[in-house]
Amino acid sequence: MSDPMVCWRKSLRTQLTAGINPITPPAAQKKSFLNPRESSKPEEIKRSQLPFEVGIETQYFFPYDWPMTSASLPHDPKWARANSLFQSKKTDADFALIGVPAHKASISPTNADQTPDAIRTALARYSTYSTSADVDLTGGSFTDLGNIDSPDGDEGVKRVSEAVNGLLNKHKLLVALGGDNSITYSVASGLWPDLSKVGLITFDAHHDLRDGKSNGSPVWQLIQAGLPGANIVQIGIADFANSAEYSARAKENGVTVISRSKLRTQSIADAVKKALEIAGNGGREIYVDLDVDVCDRSVVPACPAAMPGGLSADELRQAAFLVGADKRVRAIDITEIDASKDSDDQRTVRLAALLVLEAAAGFATR
């Protein structure tokens, strides 16, 4: 039997493209998601009422507490759900999550501000046990610090920097949930006011060495703020995703690049090992940027800048585990996912949730 919601979404796209007002979605027969305080009577949703539009891919956005809530999932006392790990209110837990819902600096329009909470909700789909590592995370020390308000613009960058400053004195590993890639600059610069002795590893299809202030410039901003290019390793740089000028900028600043083509002749484990040796040389603390658009477009439909031929979901999961296991890695971010553009099976957001858990499993082996 066809899923009525999937059918409705397809019908919605067709009608909007033709300029016709859409039919009422199945879920709206019980509750209006445009305004939860409205009457529960079925209403026609007008085009002007839709929360956002992206060309012909205009969609009706449902909050991520529907239909994927832990309350709607079966309960088994012997099968702990991963979202339960982060329900403590500890202020000094070893492993901490923090949401940085930045999106206004993105070169292309994005609803990446919706992603931190979407990732949190997706955690309910997974257990706390890693079979491969034989690690049960229920014995760990975890906390969720919530979201940083209004992280965009110069004032937003200042708020983020102030919010994260000093957190590494309380937590051994901080995982920042983006948001667009601009948070790599605001979080890293806030954690380390002196960047001269810090290493950076990026998993990204792009160099992020653009001029200005955007999701395409965080690495260049960090270099300008004092992070030596020789301390930076970029894994997964893609063909036809960067200009010759910015590639030259990477070389001129001593950035080590492990391109996608090089990953076809070496394992992701070997690439990560090399990156950790370079970025963490001399015992330097390391910041890791997991820009999910490094993956193949087929596995991350919610990453607008992803390209065919990228990393597999499994490769990025391995990478998250390996960096999480290294004591020099003190902070990780997960960026460039627009949860509102995800597939019906939410594969991108679910991958992001797995990256959190893989990093946590690696951390547990330290």
RODO-2510 file (C-alpha; in nm, 4 decimals, decimal comma):
residues 366
     n   res          X          Y          Z
     1     m     0,0000     0,0000     0,0000
     2     s     0,1333     0,3465    -0,0896
     3     d     0,2249     0,5866     0,1898
     4     p    -0,0410     0,8634     0,1739
     5     m     0,2083     1,1282     0,2880
     6     v     0,4592     1,0401     0,0154
     7     c     0,1817     1,0502    -0,2446
     8     w     0,0589     1,3838    -0,1109
     9     r     0,4074     1,5389    -0,1273
    10     k     0,4457     1,4328    -0,4912
    11     s     0,1016     1,5742    -0,5704
    12     l     0,1902     1,8977    -0,3918
    13     r     0,5003     1,9576    -0,6029
    14     t     0,3031     1,8963    -0,9230
    15     q     0,0227     2,1354    -0,8265
    16     l     0,2529     2,4132    -0,7100
    17     t     0,4502     2,3971    -1,0332
    18     a     0,1219     2,4401    -1,2216
    19     g     0,0171     2,7315    -0,9982
    20     i    -0,2697     2,5401    -0,8371
    21     n    -0,3432     2,5602    -0,4659
    22     p    -0,2557     2,2263    -0,3055
    23     i    -0,4890     1,9841    -0,1392
    24     t    -0,4946     1,9455     0,2351
    25     p    -0,2269     1,6991     0,3516
    26     p    -0,3348     1,3836     0,5374
    27     a    -0,1796     1,4991     0,8640
    28     a    -0,3583     1,8354     0,8491
    29     q    -0,6906     1,6560     0,8815
    30     k    -0,6024     1,6108     1,2468
    31     k    -0,3912     1,9181     1,3163
    32     s    -0,2738     2,2269     1,1349
    33     f     0,1042     2,2423     1,1221
    34     l     0,0978     2,5999     0,9963
    35     n    -0,0156     2,7099     1,3397
    36     p    -0,0713     2,4531     1,6185
    37     r    -0,3127     2,6919     1,7887
    38     e    -0,5484     2,6952     1,4926
    39     s    -0,8698     2,4974     1,4725
    40     s    -0,8254     2,1301     1,3840
    41     k    -1,0757     2,1658     1,0994
    42     p    -0,9332     2,0711     0,7584
    43     e    -0,8218     2,3784     0,5674
    44     e    -0,6880     2,4379     0,2212
    45     i    -0,3225     2,5402     0,2400
    46     k    -0,2628     2,8390     0,0170
    47     r     0,0623     2,8928    -0,1711
    48     s     0,1310     3,2166     0,0185
    49     q     0,1118     3,0290     0,3481
    50     l     0,3894     2,7836     0,2688
    51     p     0,6939     2,8377     0,4903
    52     f     0,9497     2,8401     0,2080
    53     e     1,0009     2,7865    -0,1620
    54     v     1,2955     2,6476    -0,3570
    55     g     1,2137     2,6785    -0,7274
    56     i     1,0036     2,3895    -0,8519
    57     e     1,1082     2,1906    -0,5474
    58     t     0,8711     2,3880    -0,3257
    59     q     0,7778     2,1769    -0,0259
    60     y     0,5507     2,1886     0,2748
    61     f     0,7647     2,1591     0,5850
    62     f     0,6596     1,9414     0,8752
    63     p     0,8309     1,9953     1,2108
    64     y     1,0723     1,7150     1,2904
    65     d     0,8662     1,5966     1,5835
    66     w     0,6314     1,4448     1,3229
    67     p     0,6111     1,1626     1,2452
    68     m     0,9478     1,0641     1,3887
    69     t     0,9106     1,1024     1,7647
    70     s     1,0462     0,8669     2,0250
    71     a     0,6932     0,8491     2,1649
    72     s     0,5688     0,6973     1,8389
    73     l     0,8415     0,4320     1,8375
    74     p     0,8067     0,0981     2,0168
    75     h     0,9429     0,0847     2,3708
    76     d     1,1748    -0,1957     2,4763
    77     p     1,3497    -0,1678     2,8148
    78     k     1,6365    -0,3761     2,6742
    79     w     1,6865    -0,1496     2,3693
    80     a     1,7985     0,1942     2,4867
    81     r     1,7526     0,4721     2,2330
    82     a     2,0464     0,7003     2,1581
    83     n     1,8555     1,0228     2,2199
    84     s     1,8285     0,9212     2,5861
    85     l     2,2053     0,9717     2,6213
    86     f     2,1714     1,3475     2,5911
    87     q     1,8819     1,4079     2,8272
    88     s     2,0977     1,4790     3,1302
    89     k     2,1479     1,8351     3,2497
    90     k     2,5138     1,7861     3,3391
    91     t     2,7347     2,0900     3,3000
    92     d     3,0616     1,8984     3,3118
    93     a     2,9937     1,5858     3,1024
    94     d     3,2853     1,4461     2,9036
    95     f     3,0976     1,4588     2,5706
    96     a     2,8784     1,7591     2,4920
    97     l     2,6475     1,8536     2,2061
    98     i     2,5705     2,2128     2,1178
    99     g     2,3493     2,3437     1,8388
   100     v     2,4663     2,6319     1,6197
   101     p     2,1756     2,6935     1,3769
   102     a     2,3508     2,9433     1,1485
   103     h     2,2155     2,9786     0,7948
   104     k     2,2099     3,3414     0,6804
   105     a     2,5740     3,3483     0,5653
   106     s     2,5177     3,0667     0,3181
   107     i     2,6058     3,1446    -0,0433
   108     s     2,2868     2,9663    -0,1516
   109     p     1,9582     2,9953     0,0445
   110     t     1,9263     2,7272     0,3104
   111     n     1,7117     2,6205     0,6032
   112     a     2,0115     2,4686     0,7812
   113     d     1,8928     2,6359     1,1000
   114     q     1,6365     2,3551     1,1288
   115     t     1,9035     2,0858     1,1244
   116     p     2,0354     2,0730     1,4843
   117     d     1,6943     1,9775     1,6220
   118     a     1,6319     1,7396     1,3316
   119     i     1,9541     1,5548     1,4167
   120     r     1,8544     1,5327     1,7812
   121     t     1,5202     1,3812     1,6839
   122     a     1,6876     1,1336     1,4478
   123     l     1,8987     0,9993     1,7340
   124     a     1,5845     0,8246     1,8576
   125     r     1,6107     0,5904     1,5591
   126     y     1,9315     0,4359     1,6889
   127     s     2,0444     0,2298     1,9849
   128     t     2,3343     0,3100     2,2169
   129     y     2,5425     0,0052     2,1228
   130     s     2,8180    -0,0164     1,8602
   131     t     2,8587    -0,3766     1,7498
   132     s     3,1845    -0,3098     1,5637
   133     a     3,3543    -0,1397     1,8585
   134     d     3,1704    -0,3465     2,1212
   135     v     3,0892    -0,0236     2,3019
   136     d     2,7682     0,0586     2,4868
   137     l     2,7398     0,4337     2,5222
   138     t     2,5009     0,4131     2,8164
   139     g     2,8033     0,4000     3,0446
   140     g     2,9358     0,7323     2,9154
   141     s     2,9020     1,0909     3,0316
   142     f     2,6954     1,2977     2,7872
   143     t     2,5035     1,6226     2,7823
   144     d     2,3237     1,8548     2,5422
   145     l     2,3887     2,2253     2,5906
   146     g     2,1019     2,3320     2,3648
   147     n     2,1134     2,5793     2,0766
   148     i     2,2943     2,9110     2,0592
   149     d     2,0442     3,1849     1,9745
   150     s     2,0844     3,3983     1,6613
   151     p     2,4311     3,2791     1,5530
   152     d     2,4368     3,4723     1,2230
   153     g     2,6123     3,7958     1,1311
   154     d     2,8965     3,9669     1,3149
   155     e     2,6969     3,9836     1,6376
   156     g     2,6011     3,6191     1,5977
   157     v     2,9632     3,5146     1,5505
   158     k     3,0450     3,7029     1,8689
   159     r     2,7629     3,5249     2,0543
   160     v     2,8859     3,1845     1,9367
   161     s     3,2455     3,2601     2,0316
   162     e     3,1417     3,3777     2,3762
   163     a     2,9101     3,0800     2,4274
   164     v     3,1760     2,8182     2,3502
   165     n     3,4684     2,9953     2,5151
   166     g     3,5888     2,7873     2,8081
   167     l     3,3821     2,4790     2,7212
   168     l     3,6934     2,2680     2,6643
   169     n     3,7735     2,3170     3,0325
   170     k     3,4465     2,1387     3,1147
   171     h     3,4183     1,8849     2,8327
   172     k     3,6718     1,6551     2,6684
   173     l     3,4919     1,6587     2,3329
   174     l     3,2445     1,9135     2,1991
   175     v     3,0263     1,8333     1,8972
   176     a     2,8644     2,1349     1,7311
   177     l     2,5541     2,0703     1,5222
   178     g     2,5179     2,3123     1,2313
   179     g     2,3945     2,5007     1,0623
   180     d     2,5972     2,6023     0,7625
   181     n     2,9756     2,5799     0,7383
   182     s     3,0271     2,9346     0,8660
   183     i     3,0130     2,7903     1,2185
   184     t     3,3564     2,6326     1,1718
   185     y     3,5050     2,9795     1,2113
   186     s     3,2844     3,1041     1,4950
   187     v     3,3183     2,7866     1,7029
   188     a     3,6913     2,7275     1,6500
   189     s     3,7859     3,0907     1,7111
   190     g     3,5771     3,0905     2,0278
   191     l     3,7328     2,7719     2,1634
   192     w     4,0889     2,8874     2,0934
   193     p     4,1482     3,2636     2,1019
   194     d     4,5090     3,1758     2,0089
   195     l     4,4865     2,9610     1,6955
   196     s     4,8590     2,9390     1,6302
   197     k     4,8929     2,6033     1,8061
   198     v     4,5719     2,4400     1,6815
   199     g     4,5239     2,1863     1,4015
   200     l     4,2282     2,1684     1,1629
   201     i     4,0973     1,8735     0,9611
   202     t     3,8133     1,9297     0,7157
   203     f     3,6102     1,6634     0,5387
   204     d     3,4698     1,8739     0,2595
   205     a     3,4275     1,8887    -0,1163
   206     h     3,5374     2,2537    -0,1009
   207     h     3,8424     2,4443     0,0214
   208     d     3,6318     2,7105     0,1968
   209     l     3,9051     2,9644     0,1250
   210     r     3,6822     3,2280    -0,0341
   211     d     3,7143     3,5966     0,0468
   212     g     3,4501     3,7589     0,2644
   213     k     3,2289     3,6060     0,5306
   214     s     3,0148     3,3121     0,4250
   215     n     2,9850     2,9371     0,4485
   216     g     3,2528     2,9295     0,1788
   217     s     3,5141     3,1211     0,3789
   218     p     3,5640     2,9721     0,7296
   219     v     3,9046     2,8164     0,6611
   220     w     4,0364     3,1406     0,5120
   221     q     3,8976     3,3366     0,8072
   222     l     4,0761     3,1012     1,0479
   223     i     4,4035     3,1390     0,8586
   224     q     4,3669     3,5165     0,8718
   225     a     4,2962     3,4878     1,2459
   226     g     4,6260     3,3075     1,3048
   227     l     4,5754     2,9387     1,2219
   228     p     4,8838     2,8270     1,0221
   229     g     4,7979     2,6709     0,6877
   230     a     5,0574     2,4025     0,7582
   231     n     4,8335     2,2816     1,0441
   232     i     4,5395     2,2201     0,8091
   233     v     4,4466     1,9000     0,6250
   234     q     4,1532     1,8883     0,3828
   235     i     4,0080     1,5483     0,2935
   236     g     3,7674     1,4908     0,0040
   237     i     3,8305     1,8012    -0,2072
   238     a     3,6321     1,7496    -0,5273
   239     d     3,7010     1,8172    -0,8932
   240     f     3,4988     2,1002    -1,0493
   241     a     3,3910     2,2232    -0,7060
   242     n     3,6711     2,4762    -0,6549
   243     s     3,8450     2,7421    -0,8618
   244     a     4,2094     2,7379    -0,9684
   245     e     4,2609     3,0554    -0,7656
   246     y     4,1438     2,9028    -0,4387
   247     s     4,3351     2,5825    -0,5066
   248     a     4,6460     2,7971    -0,5482
   249     r     4,5624     2,9748    -0,2217
   250     a     4,5598     2,6384    -0,0427
   251     k     4,9028     2,5523    -0,1836
   252     e     5,0475     2,8950    -0,1082
   253     n     4,9428     2,8625     0,2554
   254     g     5,0806     2,5115     0,3002
   255     v     4,7448     2,3348     0,3337
   256     t     4,7649     1,9563     0,2877
   257     v     4,4995     1,8340     0,0431
   258     i     4,3831     1,4729     0,0137
   259     s     4,1501     1,4870    -0,2842
   260     r     3,8664     1,2513    -0,3671
   261     s     4,0780     1,0922    -0,6391
   262     k     4,3496     1,0095    -0,3842
   263     l     4,0882     0,8380    -0,1701
   264     r     4,0379     0,5895    -0,4520
   265     t     4,3936     0,4611    -0,4002
   266     q     4,4053     0,4677    -0,0198
   267     s     4,1595     0,3841     0,2551
   268     i     3,9760     0,6479     0,4529
   269     a     4,1500     0,5091     0,7620
   270     d     4,4923     0,5801     0,6103
   271     a     4,3843     0,9295     0,5084
   272     v     4,2566     1,0064     0,8588
   273     k     4,5755     0,8700     1,0146
   274     k     4,7855     1,0999     0,7961
   275     a     4,5602     1,3965     0,8719
   276     l     4,5831     1,3406     1,2471
   277     e     4,9622     1,3184     1,2280
   278     i     4,9864     1,6504     1,0436
   279     a     4,7156     1,8488     1,2223
   280     g     4,8102     1,7121     1,5639
   281     n     5,1873     1,7265     1,5211
   282     g     5,3581     1,8032     1,8511
   283     g     5,0434     1,7257     2,0483
   284     r     4,8372     2,0102     1,9040
   285     e     4,4665     2,0113     1,9833
   286     i     4,2540     1,9511     1,6743
   287     y     3,9253     2,0826     1,5413
   288     v     3,7430     1,8625     1,2877
   289     d     3,4885     1,9911     1,0381
   290     l     3,2541     1,7237     0,9013
   291     d     3,0962     1,9067     0,6094
   292     v     2,8524     1,6406     0,4966
   293     d     2,8534     1,7613     0,1358
   294     v     3,1810     1,5685     0,1068
   295     c     2,9594     1,2628     0,0550
   296     d     2,8133     1,1386    -0,2701
   297     r     2,4977     1,3274    -0,3606
   298     s     2,2935     1,0069    -0,3643
   299     v     2,3392     0,9549     0,0094
   300     v     2,3022     1,3183     0,1200
   301     p     2,0125     1,4764    -0,0742
   302     a     1,9816     1,7456     0,1935
   303     c     2,3283     1,8806     0,1086
   304     p     2,2727     2,1195    -0,1847
   305     a     2,6440     2,1408    -0,2699
   306     a     2,7112     1,7646    -0,2692
   307     m     2,8327     1,6154    -0,5973
   308     p     2,8266     1,2721    -0,7613
   309     g     3,1355     1,0690    -0,6786
   310     g     3,1809     1,1776    -0,3190
   311     l     3,2559     0,9746    -0,0089
   312     s     3,0212     0,6966     0,0900
   313     a     2,8172     0,7222     0,4072
   314     d     3,0265     0,4402     0,5514
   315     e     3,3530     0,6248     0,4803
   316     l     3,2352     0,9348     0,6644
   317     r     3,1097     0,7192     0,9522
   318     q     3,4526     0,5566     0,9786
   319     a     3,6155     0,8973     0,9766
   320     a     3,3891     1,0219     1,2574
   321     f     3,4797     0,7198     1,4688
   322     l     3,8534     0,7584     1,4076
   323     v     3,8708     1,1286     1,4893
   324     g     3,6509     1,0727     1,7934
   325     a     3,8995     0,8146     1,9190
   326     d     4,1981     1,0517     1,9082
   327     k     4,2610     1,2440     2,2310
   328     r     4,3964     1,5427     2,0406
   329     v     4,0572     1,6011     1,8800
   330     r     3,8697     1,8372     2,1115
   331     a     3,5875     1,9601     1,8893
   332     i     3,3914     1,8409     1,5864
   333     d     3,1237     2,0132     1,3837
   334     i     2,8631     1,8644     1,1486
   335     t     2,7569     2,1128     0,8820
   336     e     2,5937     2,1965     0,5494
   337     i     2,2735     1,9926     0,5863
   338     d     1,9435     2,1590     0,5004
   339     a     1,6970     1,9364     0,6846
   340     s     1,4025     2,0859     0,4953
   341     k     1,5378     1,9408     0,1690
   342     d     1,5940     1,5881     0,2937
   343     s     1,4445     1,2824     0,1280
   344     d     1,1279     1,1235     0,2627
   345     d     1,3374     0,8640     0,4455
   346     q     1,5460     1,1450     0,6038
   347     r     1,8689     0,9731     0,5020
   348     t     2,0889     1,2824     0,5389
   349     v     1,9720     1,3749     0,8866
   350     r     1,9935     1,0123     0,9934
   351     l     2,3517     0,9968     0,8666
   352     a     2,4321     1,3076     1,0704
   353     a     2,2897     1,1411     1,3811
   354     l     2,5104     0,8398     1,3111
   355     l     2,8128     1,0695     1,2848
   356     v     2,7387     1,1899     1,6380
   357     l     2,7186     0,8313     1,7599
   358     e     3,0295     0,7173     1,5719
   359     a     3,2262     1,0048     1,7244
   360     a     3,0887     0,9096     2,0657
   361     a     3,1826     0,5435     2,0167
   362     g     3,5330     0,6432     1,9121
   363     f     3,5535     0,8756     2,2121
   364     a     3,4577     0,5863     2,4402
   365     t     3,7684     0,3954     2,3284
   366     r     4,0106     0,6700     2,4340
***
